[in-house]
Amino acid sequence: MTRRNISSGSPWEETVGYLRAVRVGNLIEVAGTTAVNERGEVVGPDDPYLQAKFALEKIGRALAAAGAGFENVIRTRMFVTDIARWEDVGLVQVASLVRSDLLVEIEATAVVPEDSP
């Protein structure tokens, strides 16, 4: 089975040892994705909705690089640091993320047709 690694270029990838996404056969796993832009700045400080929106945009780019789209997603996991704001974005509260100004992290799993490039 062929493995394709999709990097986002984040410095955390090397430090922590992960990739934005990995495709093995027709399965794609997108790692926990937060609202940090290419300059290392948090998008939407104190706004979980904007952070979730930005994280989903990053996930969309990773899925496209792996030959998939949101229509192929079969599962997402959303982690928030303040469960009182669950209606803005998600389901599961965590104590904190890698930076205190990050409020949301999203993971995704996708499955594409067997013959998809």
WORAPE-V596162 format. One record per helix or strand of 2 or more residues. SS is the DSSP state (h for helix, s for strand). FROM is the first residue (numbers start at 1). LEN is the number of residues. If there is no record, write none. Layout:
ss->SS from->FROM len->LEN
ss->SS from->FROM len->LEN
This chain:
ss->s from->3 len->4
ss->h from->11 len->7
ss->s from->21 len->4
ss->s from->27 len->7
ss->h from->48 len->18
ss->h from->70 len->3
ss->s from->73 len->8
ss->h from->83 len->7
ss->s from->92 len->2
ss->s from->104 len->8
